[in-house]
């Protein structure tokens, strides 16, 4: 389950970006519930997720 990460201001955004990059890197899918949660948590984030597809 994806939840807001602790650890201070901005840490949740970093966790969200890492989570999303991992999903993209390994071409993992997200069901409707997870996608809605990711979109809700990302609202207002200005980070760009950078990743390379795994071989």
C-alpha positions in Angstrom: 0.0 0.0 0.0 1.2 3.5 -0.9 1.2 6.0 2.0 2.6 9.4 2.6 6.2 8.9 3.8 7.4 10.6 7.0 10.8 12.2 7.4 10.2 15.9 7.1 8.9 18.4 4.6 9.1 17.2 1.0 9.9 13.6 1.9 6.5 12.4 0.7 7.1 14.0 -2.7 10.5 12.3 -3.0 8.9 8.9 -2.0 6.1 9.4 -4.5 8.7 10.2 -7.3 10.8 7.2 -6.4 7.7 4.9 -6.3 6.5 6.2 -9.7 10.0 5.9 -11.2 10.3 2.3 -10.0 6.9 1.4 -11.5 7.9 3.0 -14.8 11.4 1.5 -14.8 10.1 -2.1 -14.4 7.0 -1.5 -16.6 4.7 -2.3 -13.6 1.0 -1.5 -13.8 -1.2 0.4 -11.3 -4.8 -0.5 -10.8 -7.4 2.2 -10.7 -7.2 2.6 -6.9 -3.4 3.0 -6.9 -3.5 5.4 -9.8 -6.1 7.5 -8.1 -4.0 7.6 -4.9 -0.9 8.5 -6.9 -2.7 11.3 -8.7 -4.1 12.6 -5.4 -0.7 12.6 -3.7 1.0 14.2 -6.8 -1.5 17.0 -7.1 0.5 20.2 -6.8 3.9 18.5 -7.1 6.3 20.1 -9.6 8.8 17.3 -9.6 9.6 15.5 -12.9 10.1 11.7 -12.6 13.3 10.6 -14.4 13.9 6.9 -15.0 15.5 4.4 -17.4 13.6 1.3 -18.5 15.2 -1.8 -17.0 16.8 -4.3 -19.5 
